[in-house]
Amino acid sequence: QVQLVESGGGLVQSGGSLRLSCAASGIVFRYYNMGWFRQPPGKERQRIARITSGGYTNLADSVRGRFTISRDDAKKTVYLQMTSLVPDDTAVYYCNAQYGHAWSHNWGQGTQVTVSS
């Protein structure tokens, strides 16, 4: 099973930037697609970004143009570079690993991002 450890969250002002990291273990990382999800207070968790094992990226409309997903297979780490942050970006951010169409059921603790106005 995959183990995932997210880091890099914090409190930032509107317009600021953060880079989140997710370190994965327990899998052959380079074979997996990786994704970022977020869960705002009182809402369901939603996928906002994905990067395939081949480096192809997908971004949700809400973050496209502001967020960038990348990966470093040697470090078994996926990143989310967030810029132009707004209060609606406030959420707990999680990463996950996908093989084929199936996302892992083993979620990490997530990392809190809070954007103040």
All heavy atoms as an XYZ file, in Angstrom:
907
protein
N       0.829     -1.190      0.000
C       0.000      0.000      0.000
C       0.866      1.244      0.000
O       1.965      1.241      0.539
C      -0.928      0.026      1.215
C      -2.004     -1.021      1.194
C      -2.977     -0.853      2.341
O      -2.848      0.066      3.143
N      -3.940     -1.749      2.413
N       0.321      2.293     -0.580
C       1.037      3.549     -0.641
C       0.918      4.291      0.690
O      -0.125      4.264      1.351
C       0.521      4.429     -1.799
C      -0.935      4.821     -1.596
C       1.401      5.660     -1.969
N       2.003      4.929      1.073
C       1.994      5.852      2.192
C       2.291      7.246      1.648
O       3.210      7.411      0.849
C       3.017      5.467      3.249
C       2.732      4.140      3.941
C       3.336      2.977      3.197
O       4.524      2.970      2.876
N       2.512      1.967      2.910
N       1.519      8.224      2.078
C       1.596      9.573      1.543
C       1.749     10.569      2.675
O       1.017     10.507      3.661
C       0.333      9.895      0.741
C       0.043      8.957     -0.433
C      -1.394      9.130     -0.908
C       1.016      9.227     -1.572
N       2.676     11.490      2.523
C       2.925     12.515      3.526
C       2.948     13.866      2.843
O       3.873     14.169      2.084
C       4.242     12.271      4.280
C       4.460     13.363      5.319
C       4.232     10.904      4.943
N       1.935     14.676      3.122
C       1.830     16.020      2.558
C       2.499     17.032      3.482
O       2.482     16.873      4.706
C       0.364     16.415      2.363
C      -0.418     15.512      1.414
C      -1.153     14.388      2.121
O      -0.835     14.094      3.298
O      -2.063     13.802      1.496
N       3.033     18.079      2.898
C       3.647     19.142      3.677
C       3.627     20.432      2.876
O       3.367     20.431      1.675
C       5.083     18.783      4.076
O       5.897     18.605      2.929
N       3.911     21.535      3.545
C       4.057     22.817      2.882
C       2.917     23.785      3.074
O       3.011     24.934      2.622
N       1.845     23.359      3.721
C       0.727     24.253      3.938
C       1.042     25.326      4.957
O       2.075     25.311      5.622
N       0.120     26.271      5.069
C       0.301     27.353      6.015
C      -0.719     28.439      5.810
O      -1.690     28.275      5.063
N      -0.499     29.550      6.476
C      -1.374     30.717      6.405
C      -0.735     31.760      5.508
O       0.413     32.173      5.747
C      -1.605     31.286      7.804
C      -2.390     32.582      7.907
C      -3.815     32.385      7.396
C      -2.391     33.074      9.340
N      -1.452     32.178      4.484
C      -0.958     33.188      3.558
C      -2.061     34.193      3.272
O      -3.244     33.922      3.450
C      -0.464     32.580      2.228
C       0.710     31.646      2.467
C      -1.591     31.844      1.527
N      -1.651     35.360      2.818
C      -2.593     36.394      2.417
C      -3.029     36.199      0.973
O      -2.345     35.550      0.174
C      -1.971     37.776      2.580
C      -1.697     38.173      4.014
C      -1.164     39.584      4.123
O      -0.510     40.087      3.213
N      -1.447     40.229      5.239
N      -4.173     36.769      0.641
C      -4.636     36.746     -0.740
C      -3.552     37.286     -1.665
O      -2.903     38.287     -1.374
C      -5.900     37.575     -0.901
O      -6.986     36.993     -0.211
N      -3.378     36.603     -2.783
C      -2.343     36.966     -3.726
C      -1.020     36.278     -3.500
O      -0.129     36.371     -4.354
N      -0.890     35.581     -2.390
C       0.351     34.921     -2.061
C       0.516     33.582     -2.746
O      -0.340     33.138     -3.518
N       1.628     32.925     -2.438
C       1.989     31.659     -3.058
C       2.436     30.659     -2.010
O       2.945     31.026     -0.943
C       3.126     31.848     -4.066
O       2.759     32.738     -5.109
N       2.246     29.393     -2.317
C       2.743     28.290     -1.513
C       3.117     27.151     -2.445
O       2.526     27.003     -3.521
C       1.695     27.776     -0.527
C       1.418     28.556      0.752
C       0.221     27.930      1.468
C       2.631     28.560      1.657
N       4.069     26.337     -2.017
C       4.375     25.101     -2.715
C       4.171     23.934     -1.772
O       4.827     23.841     -0.733
C       5.802     25.075     -3.266
C       6.037     23.864     -4.184
C       7.399     23.824     -4.812
N       8.427     23.377     -3.886
C       9.562     22.789     -4.251
N       9.812     22.588     -5.547
N      10.446     22.436     -3.341
N       3.259     23.054     -2.138
C       2.992     21.856     -1.373
C       3.816     20.696     -1.918
O       4.072     20.608     -3.118
C       1.516     21.487     -1.431
C       0.515     22.585     -1.049
C      -0.897     22.026     -1.090
C       0.839     23.171      0.312
N       4.206     19.801     -1.024
C       4.933     18.606     -1.395
C       4.206     17.382     -0.878
O       3.545     17.431      0.159
C       6.351     18.629     -0.817
O       7.093     19.725     -1.306
N       4.336     16.292     -1.584
C       3.769     15.011     -1.169
C       4.793     13.938     -1.445
O       5.126     13.685     -2.610
C       2.472     14.729     -1.919
S       1.838     13.049     -1.711
N       5.277     13.320     -0.392
C       6.245     12.241     -0.502
C       5.522     10.901     -0.432
O       4.747     10.657      0.501
C       7.286     12.340      0.605
N       5.766     10.049     -1.403
C       5.120      8.746     -1.484
C       6.117      7.635     -1.232
O       7.291      7.734     -1.590
C       4.480      8.559     -2.856
N       5.633      6.562     -0.630
C       6.439      5.373     -0.438
C       5.536      4.150     -0.521
O       4.311      4.262     -0.503
C       7.183      5.416      0.906
O       6.275      5.508      1.986
N       6.147      2.986     -0.627
C       5.384      1.754     -0.694
C       4.917      1.361     -2.087
O       4.245      0.339     -2.241
N       5.262      2.143     -3.089
C       4.884      1.862     -4.462
C       6.067      2.134     -5.376
O       7.015      2.825     -4.988
C       3.677      2.706     -4.928
C       3.993      4.198     -4.816
C       2.420      2.330     -4.174
C       2.961      5.105     -5.451
N       5.996      1.595     -6.585
C       6.944      1.977     -7.617
C       6.412      3.275     -8.216
O       5.580      3.281     -9.118
C       7.107      0.881     -8.669
C       8.157      1.288     -9.697
C       7.498     -0.440     -8.009
N       6.893      4.368     -7.694
C       6.300      5.676     -7.914
C       6.155      6.008     -9.395
O       5.121      6.542     -9.826
C       7.150      6.739     -7.202
C       6.630      8.135     -7.295
C       5.690      8.599     -6.390
C       7.092      9.007     -8.273
C       5.214      9.894     -6.461
C       6.630     10.304     -8.350
C       5.679     10.751     -7.441
N       7.156      5.714    -10.181
C       7.158      6.130    -11.582
C       6.066      5.485    -12.407
O       5.786      5.952    -13.515
C       8.524      5.873    -12.205
C       8.932      4.408    -12.270
C      10.380      4.303    -12.754
N      10.862      2.927    -12.726
C      10.804      2.095    -13.736
N      10.258      2.480    -14.893
N      11.276      0.860    -13.617
N       5.441      4.432    -11.921
C       4.350      3.777    -12.639
C       2.986      4.405    -12.350
O       2.000      4.047    -13.008
C       4.264      2.298    -12.267
C       5.437      1.459    -12.715
C       5.723      0.259    -12.066
C       6.241      1.836    -13.775
C       6.790     -0.528    -12.463
C       7.313      1.054    -14.175
C       7.580     -0.131    -13.517
O       8.637     -0.913    -13.906
N       2.917      5.305    -11.395
C       1.646      5.825    -10.918
C       1.386      7.248    -11.392
O       2.291      8.076    -11.471
C       1.611      5.810     -9.387
C       1.367      4.447     -8.801
C       2.360      3.476     -8.800
C       0.133      4.131     -8.246
C       2.127      2.217     -8.270
C      -0.099      2.886     -7.706
C       0.894      1.932     -7.715
O       0.663      0.688     -7.176
N       0.120      7.509    -11.704
C      -0.333      8.886    -11.797
C      -0.457      9.442    -10.377
O      -0.713      8.705     -9.430
C      -1.697      8.972    -12.483
C      -1.696      8.318    -13.849
O      -0.698      8.312    -14.554
N      -2.857      7.795    -14.237
N      -0.282     10.741    -10.250
C      -0.408     11.384     -8.946
C      -1.376     12.553     -9.046
O      -1.465     13.213    -10.088
C       0.945     11.879     -8.448
C       1.985     10.786     -8.232
S       1.511      9.589     -6.940
C       1.458     10.643     -5.484
N      -2.087     12.793     -7.970
C      -3.057     13.872     -7.978
C      -3.082     14.646     -6.680
O      -2.639     14.158     -5.637
N      -3.596     15.858     -6.780
C      -3.872     16.689     -5.619
C      -5.368     16.879     -5.486
O      -6.076     17.123     -6.472
C      -3.188     18.053     -5.726
C      -1.719     18.000     -5.441
C      -0.704     17.956     -6.338
C      -1.113     17.999     -4.144
N       0.502     17.923     -5.693
C       0.285     17.951     -4.350
C      -1.611     18.036     -2.837
C       1.194     17.934     -3.281
C      -0.704     18.016     -1.779
C       0.675     17.969     -2.017
N      -5.841     16.795     -4.247
C      -7.235     16.971     -3.889
C      -7.312     18.018     -2.796
O      -6.349     18.249     -2.084
C      -7.835     15.662     -3.367
C      -7.793     14.515     -4.338
C      -6.594     13.899     -4.659
C      -8.966     14.044     -4.916
C      -6.553     12.830     -5.542
C      -8.940     12.977     -5.797
C      -7.726     12.373     -6.114
N      -8.464     18.634     -2.648
C      -8.650     19.541     -1.523
C     -10.059     19.431     -0.978
O     -10.998     19.088     -1.702
C      -8.321     20.983     -1.900
C      -9.282     21.635     -2.881
C      -8.774     23.038     -3.224
N      -9.690     23.744     -4.106
C      -9.442     24.930     -4.637
N      -8.294     25.548     -4.372
N     -10.338     25.505     -5.434
N     -10.187     19.727      0.294
C     -11.462     19.657      0.983
C     -11.658     20.942      1.781
O     -11.095     21.089      2.870
C     -11.520     18.440      1.899
C     -12.879     18.223      2.527
C     -12.993     16.877      3.216
O     -11.987     16.258      3.553
N     -14.209     16.418      3.402
N     -12.450     21.876      1.250
C     -12.765     23.090      2.015
C     -13.631     22.753      3.215
O     -14.272     21.696      3.254
C     -13.524     23.962      1.008
C     -13.213     23.379     -0.337
C     -13.028     21.913     -0.093
N     -13.694     23.640      4.195
C     -14.536     23.379      5.368
C     -15.982     23.122      4.971
O     -16.583     23.893      4.214
C     -14.406     24.663      6.188
C     -13.103     25.254      5.762
C     -12.967     24.914      4.307
N     -16.544     22.030      5.466
C     -17.931     21.708      5.219
C     -18.251     21.189      3.834
O     -19.431     21.021      3.513
N     -17.246     20.928      3.019
C     -17.476     20.470      1.662
C     -16.799     19.128      1.413
O     -15.970     18.676      2.204
C     -16.970     21.510      0.657
C     -17.682     22.848      0.728
C     -17.172     23.803     -0.330
C     -17.898     25.131     -0.264
N     -17.396     26.071     -1.294
N     -17.153     18.520      0.298
C     -16.565     17.244     -0.087
C     -15.175     17.438     -0.674
O     -14.849     18.489     -1.233
C     -17.460     16.532     -1.097
C     -18.803     16.088     -0.544
C     -18.652     14.994      0.477
O     -18.022     13.967      0.162
O     -19.173     15.163      1.597
N     -14.377     16.405     -0.571
C     -13.059     16.410     -1.176
C     -13.191     16.349     -2.695
O     -14.014     15.601     -3.232
C     -12.248     15.229     -0.648
C     -10.820     15.175     -1.134
C      -9.950     14.360     -0.188
N     -10.536     13.077      0.143
C     -10.198     12.352      1.202
N      -9.273     12.805      2.045
N     -10.773     11.187      1.419
N     -12.394     17.128     -3.386
C     -12.455     17.181     -4.831
C     -11.046     17.167     -5.412
O     -10.117     17.706     -4.823
C     -13.200     18.438     -5.304
C     -12.533     19.728     -4.877
C     -13.359     20.950     -5.161
O     -14.144     21.364     -4.315
N     -13.191     21.504     -6.354
N     -10.920     16.573     -6.580
C      -9.641     16.567     -7.259
C      -9.429     17.881     -7.986
O     -10.324     18.368     -8.684
C      -9.549     15.392     -8.231
C      -8.218     15.323     -8.985
C      -7.963     13.952     -9.569
N      -8.956     13.559    -10.559
C      -8.889     13.846    -11.854
N      -7.877     14.560    -12.325
N      -9.824     13.405    -12.673
N      -8.249     18.446     -7.854
C      -7.943     19.705     -8.502
C      -6.798     19.604     -9.501
O      -6.659     20.485    -10.350
C      -7.636     20.812     -7.474
C      -6.474     20.406     -6.560
C      -8.887     21.141     -6.666
C      -5.977     21.536     -5.687
N      -5.997     18.565     -9.412
C      -4.862     18.440    -10.318
C      -4.444     16.988    -10.420
O      -4.576     16.224     -9.470
C      -3.683     19.291     -9.850
N      -3.923     16.623    -11.574
C      -3.400     15.288    -11.783
C      -2.208     15.380    -12.713
O      -2.190     16.189    -13.637
C      -4.459     14.364    -12.395
C      -4.030     12.908    -12.524
C      -5.145     12.057    -13.107
N      -5.348     12.331    -14.527
C      -5.362     11.409    -15.480
N      -5.192     10.124    -15.164
N      -5.567     11.757    -16.733
N      -1.227     14.531    -12.471
C      -0.113     14.379    -13.388
C       0.085     12.891    -13.612
O       0.168     12.109    -12.673
C       1.165     15.072    -12.865
C       2.292     14.968    -13.899
C       1.596     14.529    -11.512
C       3.451     15.918    -13.619
N       0.143     12.485    -14.857
C       0.269     11.076    -15.180
C       1.707     10.615    -15.020
O       2.631     11.409    -14.849
C      -0.207     10.784    -16.600
O       0.729     11.348    -17.535
C      -1.593     11.356    -16.852
N       1.885      9.305    -15.091
C       3.231      8.750    -15.028
C       4.110      9.269    -16.158
O       5.331      9.319    -16.015
C       3.173      7.222    -15.058
O       2.557      6.762    -16.246
N       3.492      9.665    -17.267
C       4.230     10.213    -18.389
C       4.381     11.716    -18.376
O       4.979     12.282    -19.301
N       3.832     12.386    -17.362
C       4.008     13.817    -17.220
C       2.877     14.671    -17.760
O       2.961     15.905    -17.714
N       1.831     14.075    -18.276
C       0.673     14.833    -18.748
C      -0.110     15.360    -17.557
O      -0.327     14.644    -16.581
C      -0.212     13.944    -19.614
C      -1.362     14.662    -20.270
C      -1.201     15.289    -21.495
C      -2.613     14.710    -19.667
C      -2.258     15.947    -22.103
C      -3.670     15.365    -20.263
C      -3.497     15.986    -21.484
O      -4.546     16.634    -22.081
N      -0.570     16.608    -17.618
C      -1.245     17.237    -16.490
C      -2.679     17.611    -16.809
O      -3.028     17.935    -17.946
C      -0.489     18.488    -16.029
O      -0.441     19.441    -17.096
C       0.924     18.136    -15.599
N      -3.513     17.568    -15.781
C      -4.888     18.034    -15.826
C      -5.109     18.941    -14.627
O      -4.635     18.643    -13.532
C      -5.892     16.877    -15.739
C      -5.628     15.761    -16.713
O      -5.232     14.665    -16.319
N      -5.845     16.036    -17.984
N      -5.854     20.014    -14.831
C      -6.165     20.947    -13.754
C      -7.646     21.267    -13.775
O      -8.242     21.415    -14.847
C      -5.359     22.232    -13.894
C      -3.852     22.104    -13.696
C      -3.136     23.323    -14.243
C      -3.534     21.931    -12.214
N      -8.224     21.388    -12.594
C      -9.609     21.801    -12.491
C      -9.756     23.256    -12.918
O      -8.819     24.056    -12.802
C     -10.108     21.618    -11.066
N     -10.949     23.593    -13.402
C     -11.190     24.965    -13.846
C     -10.894     25.989    -12.754
O     -10.432     27.100    -13.042
C     -12.644     25.126    -14.297
C     -12.947     24.389    -15.582
O     -12.008     23.968    -16.281
O     -14.144     24.234    -15.888
N     -11.162     25.622    -11.507
C     -11.007     26.552    -10.406
C      -9.561     26.950    -10.135
O      -9.315     27.983     -9.514
C     -11.623     25.967     -9.133
O     -11.026     24.726     -8.807
N      -8.616     26.135    -10.594
C      -7.216     26.409    -10.303
C      -6.359     26.564    -11.549
O      -5.185     26.960    -11.439
C      -6.607     25.324     -9.392
C      -7.430     25.175     -8.122
C      -6.499     23.990    -10.117
N      -6.902     26.276    -12.697
C      -6.139     26.369    -13.933
C      -5.629     27.795    -14.146
O      -6.373     28.757    -13.986
C      -6.993     25.928    -15.115
C      -6.201     25.745    -16.418
C      -7.088     25.207    -17.542
N      -7.659     23.911    -17.207
C      -8.952     23.683    -17.020
N      -9.827     24.675    -17.168
N      -9.378     22.475    -16.703
N      -4.358     27.900    -14.487
C      -3.738     29.200    -14.659
C      -3.096     29.741    -13.410
O      -2.307     30.697    -13.495
N      -3.411     29.165    -12.259
C      -2.834     29.608    -10.992
C      -1.970     28.537    -10.332
O      -0.990     28.861     -9.672
C      -3.936     30.016    -10.016
C      -4.803     31.163    -10.513
C      -5.751     31.655     -9.432
N      -6.690     30.611     -9.014
C      -6.806     30.167     -7.768
N      -6.051     30.675     -6.799
N      -7.695     29.225     -7.476
N      -2.344     27.272    -10.491
C      -1.637     26.163     -9.854
C      -0.896     25.360    -10.908
O      -1.347     25.238    -12.059
C      -2.604     25.228     -9.132
C      -3.289     25.802     -7.918
C      -3.201     27.142     -7.584
C      -4.037     24.961     -7.106
C      -3.843     27.649     -6.470
C      -4.680     25.459     -5.990
C      -4.589     26.799     -5.666
N       0.211     24.769    -10.496
C       0.990     23.894    -11.359
C       1.343     22.627    -10.598
O       1.834     22.699     -9.474
C       2.281     24.584    -11.836
O       1.959     25.783    -12.539
C       3.062     23.658    -12.768
N       1.101     21.483    -11.208
C       1.476     20.211    -10.618
C       2.724     19.695    -11.326
O       2.859     19.827    -12.545
C       0.323     19.189    -10.685
C       0.678     17.907     -9.934
C      -0.087     18.901    -12.123
C      -0.501     16.952     -9.763
N       3.634     19.124    -10.563
C       4.849     18.560    -11.123
C       5.270     17.359    -10.285
O       4.741     17.130     -9.202
C       5.968     19.604    -11.183
O       6.289     20.084     -9.890
N       6.227     16.603    -10.789
C       6.687     15.425    -10.063
C       8.174     15.237    -10.242
O       8.757     15.652    -11.249
C       5.928     14.166    -10.519
C       6.180     13.763    -11.963
C       5.212     12.675    -12.412
N       5.448     11.419    -11.719
C       4.541     10.461    -11.571
N       3.312     10.631    -12.059
N       4.850      9.343    -10.931
N       8.778     14.599     -9.259
C      10.181     14.234     -9.290
C      10.240     12.756     -8.953
O      10.133     12.371     -7.788
C      10.983     15.073     -8.291
C      12.476     14.823     -8.373
O      12.890     13.729     -8.805
O      13.242     15.726     -8.003
N      10.384     11.923     -9.968
C      10.341     10.480     -9.749
C      11.524      9.994     -8.907
O      11.388      9.035     -8.156
C      10.307      9.744    -11.085
C       8.967      9.855    -11.786
O       8.009     10.363    -11.177
O       8.874      9.426    -12.957
N      12.669     10.638     -9.036
C      13.828     10.243     -8.245
C      13.579     10.448     -6.760
O      14.063      9.676     -5.928
C      15.065     11.004     -8.690
N      12.832     11.501     -6.409
C      12.516     11.790     -5.017
C      11.182     11.202     -4.586
O      10.811     11.338     -3.419
C      12.508     13.298     -4.779
C      13.852     13.956     -4.966
C      13.771     15.447     -4.670
C      15.128     16.104     -4.807
N      15.071     17.559     -4.535
N      10.466     10.575     -5.521
C       9.149     10.006     -5.247
C       8.242     11.055     -4.606
O       7.561     10.811     -3.604
C       9.261      8.754     -4.375
C      10.117      7.666     -5.009
C      10.236      6.424     -4.155
C       8.953      5.646     -4.105
N       9.116      4.342     -3.398
N       8.231     12.223     -5.210
C       7.517     13.373     -4.665
C       6.735     14.077     -5.764
O       7.234     14.230     -6.881
C       8.497     14.351     -4.011
O       9.188     13.691     -2.947
C       7.766     15.562     -3.445
N       5.524     14.491     -5.430
C       4.720     15.311     -6.312
C       4.521     16.664     -5.642
O       4.397     16.751     -4.411
C       3.376     14.634     -6.653
C       2.518     14.428     -5.414
C       2.621     15.424     -7.713
N       4.500     17.725     -6.448
C       4.419     19.083     -5.944
C       3.179     19.781     -6.484
O       2.673     19.451     -7.560
C       5.646     19.895     -6.354
C       6.960     19.293     -5.925
C       7.682     18.472     -6.787
C       7.476     19.542     -4.663
C       8.886     17.919     -6.399
C       8.676     18.990     -4.264
C       9.381     18.181     -5.131
O      10.580     17.634     -4.735
N       2.718     20.755     -5.736
C       1.671     21.649     -6.199
C       2.122     23.072     -5.914
O       2.164     23.496     -4.758
C       0.337     21.370     -5.505
C      -0.856     22.161     -6.037
C      -1.214     21.706     -7.449
C      -2.059     22.022     -5.110
N       2.477     23.790     -6.973
C       2.838     25.188     -6.855
C       1.579     26.028     -6.994
O       0.917     25.980     -8.031
C       3.854     25.577     -7.924
C       4.272     27.039     -7.892
C       5.037     27.396     -6.641
O       6.040     26.768     -6.324
N       4.555     28.401     -5.917
N       1.253     26.774     -5.967
C       0.037     27.566     -5.922
C       0.402     29.044     -5.904
O       1.195     29.483     -5.071
C      -0.791     27.225     -4.687
C      -1.103     25.741     -4.545
S      -2.219     25.397     -3.162
C      -1.184     25.905     -1.795
N      -0.176     29.795     -6.819
C       0.035     31.231     -6.889
C      -1.312     31.931     -6.932
O      -2.344     31.318     -7.168
C       0.874     31.619     -8.118
O       0.179     31.241     -9.312
C       2.229     30.933     -8.097
N      -1.285     33.238     -6.723
C      -2.495     34.063     -6.765
C      -3.599     33.480     -5.896
O      -4.762     33.402     -6.297
C      -2.977     34.225     -8.210
O      -1.986     34.816     -9.019
N      -3.242     33.095     -4.700
C      -4.187     32.429     -3.812
C      -5.298     33.381     -3.375
O      -5.076     34.579     -3.185
C      -3.456     31.886     -2.592
C      -2.611     30.641     -2.867
C      -1.596     30.424     -1.758
C      -3.507     29.420     -3.032
N      -6.483     32.809     -3.231
C      -7.663     33.545     -2.799
C      -8.300     32.790     -1.642
O      -8.034     31.600     -1.448
C      -8.675     33.730     -3.948
C      -8.090     34.631     -5.028
C      -9.088     32.390     -4.537
N      -9.149     33.446     -0.849
C      -9.750     32.762      0.303
C     -10.484     31.470     -0.043
O     -10.511     30.552      0.778
C     -10.703     33.816      0.873
C     -10.024     35.107      0.559
C      -9.425     34.898     -0.813
N     -11.062     31.365     -1.234
C     -11.746     30.134     -1.618
C     -10.795     28.954     -1.783
O     -11.247     27.812     -1.890
C     -12.525     30.328     -2.916
C     -13.860     31.025     -2.712
O     -14.271     31.204     -1.550
O     -14.497     31.384     -3.715
N      -9.500     29.205     -1.810
C      -8.522     28.125     -1.847
C      -8.293     27.502     -0.473
O      -7.585     26.493     -0.369
C      -7.189     28.619     -2.397
C      -7.272     29.040     -3.856
O      -7.956     28.353     -4.640
O      -6.648     30.066     -4.204
N      -8.848     28.090      0.564
C      -8.686     27.556      1.915
C      -9.271     26.150      1.993
O     -10.444     25.934      1.688
C      -9.360     28.467      2.936
O      -8.688     29.730      2.963
C      -9.310     27.858      4.334
N      -8.452     25.197      2.403
C      -8.862     23.799      2.439
C      -7.735     22.971      3.022
O      -6.603     23.441      3.176
C      -9.192     23.292      1.029
N      -8.061     21.720      3.326
C      -7.031     20.727      3.584
C      -6.677     20.093      2.249
O      -7.565     19.636      1.522
C      -7.491     19.663      4.584
C      -6.392     18.630      4.809
C      -7.884     20.313      5.903
N      -5.409     20.073      1.933
C      -4.934     19.560      0.657
C      -4.327     18.180      0.845
O      -3.504     17.964      1.738
C      -3.905     20.513      0.054
C      -4.535     21.743     -0.555
C      -5.089     22.726      0.244
C      -4.580     21.913     -1.937
C      -5.685     23.845     -0.304
C      -5.166     23.036     -2.500
C      -5.718     23.997     -1.681
O      -6.305     25.108     -2.236
N      -4.719     17.258     -0.016
C      -4.258     15.882      0.012
C      -3.677     15.499     -1.341
O      -4.102     16.009     -2.377
C      -5.413     14.912      0.290
C      -6.170     15.140      1.565
C      -7.259     16.013      1.608
C      -5.828     14.461      2.722
C      -7.977     16.209      2.774
C      -6.543     14.649      3.892
C      -7.617     15.520      3.907
O      -8.329     15.698      5.072
N      -2.763     14.566     -1.328
C      -2.336     13.937     -2.568
C      -2.806     12.494     -2.585
O      -3.242     11.947     -1.571
C      -0.818     14.018     -2.743
S       0.131     13.090     -1.519
N      -2.741     11.879     -3.757
C      -3.058     10.468     -3.861
C      -2.393      9.896     -5.106
O      -1.931     10.646     -5.968
C      -4.572     10.235     -3.899
C      -4.968      8.887     -3.317
O      -4.161      7.959     -3.244
N      -6.229      8.765     -2.910
N      -2.352      8.585     -5.160
C      -1.712      7.852     -6.236
C      -2.743      7.024     -6.988
O      -3.648      6.444     -6.382
C      -0.614      6.948     -5.684
N      -2.585      6.969     -8.301
C      -3.530      6.278     -9.173
C      -2.791      5.299    -10.058
O      -1.801      5.662    -10.696
C      -4.288      7.298    -10.026
C      -5.315      6.705    -10.973
C      -5.859      7.754    -11.926
O      -5.078      8.488    -12.548
N      -7.176      7.830    -12.048
N      -3.293      4.081    -10.088
C      -2.800      3.086    -11.026
C      -3.973      2.669    -11.895
O      -4.977      2.165    -11.403
C      -2.202      1.881    -10.290
C      -1.437      0.955    -11.204
C      -0.105      1.211    -11.514
C      -2.045     -0.168    -11.759
C       0.598      0.373    -12.357
C      -1.341     -1.003    -12.609
C      -0.021     -0.730    -12.908
O       0.678     -1.562    -13.749
N      -3.845      2.872    -13.190
C      -5.007      2.724    -14.043
C      -6.015      3.798    -13.696
O      -5.685      4.990    -13.649
N      -7.255      3.383    -13.418
C      -8.310      4.321    -13.057
C      -8.567      4.387    -11.560
O      -9.429      5.169    -11.127
C      -9.614      3.958    -13.776
C      -9.546      4.081    -15.257
N      -9.473      5.298    -15.900
C      -9.524      3.134    -16.232
C      -9.413      5.099    -17.205
N      -9.446      3.803    -17.432
N      -7.853      3.608    -10.769
C      -8.162      3.475     -9.356
C      -7.234      4.323     -8.494
O      -6.011      4.148     -8.522
C      -8.069      2.009     -8.932
N      -7.828      5.231     -7.732
C      -7.091      5.967     -6.730
C      -6.976      5.145     -5.455
O      -7.878      4.401     -5.090
C      -7.784      7.296     -6.408
C      -7.753      8.265     -7.541
C      -8.732      8.492     -8.461
C      -6.671      9.126     -7.892
N      -8.333      9.449     -9.366
C      -7.067      9.856     -9.039
C      -5.408      9.363     -7.350
C      -6.244     10.798     -9.657
C      -4.586     10.295     -7.967
C      -5.009     11.002     -9.099
N      -5.868      5.315     -4.764
C      -5.670      4.612     -3.509
C      -6.693      5.043     -2.472
O      -7.106      6.207     -2.427
C      -4.264      4.884     -2.978
O      -4.094      4.317     -1.699
N      -7.094      4.093     -1.635
C      -7.965      4.393     -0.509
C      -7.177      4.804      0.732
O      -7.781      5.132      1.759
C      -8.852      3.196     -0.174
C      -9.873      2.895     -1.221
N     -11.035      3.621     -1.361
C      -9.904      1.942     -2.184
C     -11.738      3.137     -2.373
N     -11.071      2.119     -2.887
N      -5.868      4.802      0.644
C      -5.011      5.111      1.774
C      -4.565      6.571      1.690
O      -3.536      6.891      1.079
C      -3.811      4.167      1.796
C      -3.032      4.242      3.075
O      -3.531      4.702      4.088
N      -1.786      3.785      3.027
N      -5.335      7.460      2.293
C      -5.054      8.889      2.280
C      -4.073      9.270      3.378
O      -4.030      8.650      4.440
C      -6.340      9.697      2.459
C      -7.334      9.491      1.363
C      -8.294      8.532      1.289
C      -7.453     10.283      0.177
N      -9.014      8.670      0.127
C      -8.520      9.736     -0.574
C      -6.776     11.388     -0.325
C      -8.922     10.266     -1.798
C      -7.166     11.924     -1.538
C      -8.228     11.359     -2.260
N      -3.304     10.301      3.112
C      -2.443     10.857      4.138
C      -3.202     11.788      5.061
O      -4.433     11.879      5.025
N      -2.462     12.499      5.896
C      -3.076     13.418      6.847
C      -3.513     14.732      6.211
O      -4.347     15.435      6.774
C      -2.106     13.707      7.991
C      -1.840     12.510      8.889
C      -3.089     12.089      9.623
O      -3.684     12.870     10.367
N      -3.496     10.838      9.415
N      -2.957     15.052      5.058
C      -3.250     16.317      4.423
C      -2.457     17.455      5.040
O      -1.832     17.310      6.094
N      -2.494     18.598      4.376
C      -1.842     19.786      4.894
C      -2.790     20.970      4.732
O      -3.424     21.140      3.689
C      -0.486     20.028      4.193
O       0.197     21.121      4.810
C      -0.650     20.299      2.705
N      -2.916     21.756      5.781
C      -3.882     22.848      5.815
C      -3.338     24.073      5.098
O      -2.227     24.530      5.378
C      -4.219     23.213      7.262
C      -5.135     24.430      7.405
C      -6.556     24.144      6.987
O      -7.139     23.141      7.400
N      -7.118     25.027      6.162
N      -4.140     24.609      4.198
C      -3.852     25.884      3.545
C      -4.953     26.854      3.923
O      -6.134     26.583      3.689
C      -3.765     25.736      2.012
C      -3.663     27.103      1.341
C      -2.587     24.858      1.631
N      -4.574     27.972      4.497
C      -5.525     29.007      4.868
C      -5.116     30.309      4.197
O      -3.979     30.769      4.360
C      -5.578     29.197      6.386
O      -5.914     27.956      7.012
C      -6.614     30.242      6.761
N      -6.039     30.889      3.452
C      -5.786     32.134      2.729
C      -6.660     33.217      3.338
O      -7.886     33.111      3.332
C      -6.071     31.991      1.231
C      -5.690     33.276      0.500
C      -5.318     30.798      0.654
N      -6.045     34.238      3.859
C      -6.761     35.334      4.493
C      -6.973     36.461      3.500
O      -6.216     36.632      2.535
C      -5.995     35.838      5.711
O      -4.750     36.409      5.333
N      -8.007     37.257      3.755
C      -8.316     38.393      2.900
C      -7.642     39.665      3.379
O      -7.543     40.636      2.653
C      -9.825     38.602      2.826
O     -10.355     38.828      4.118
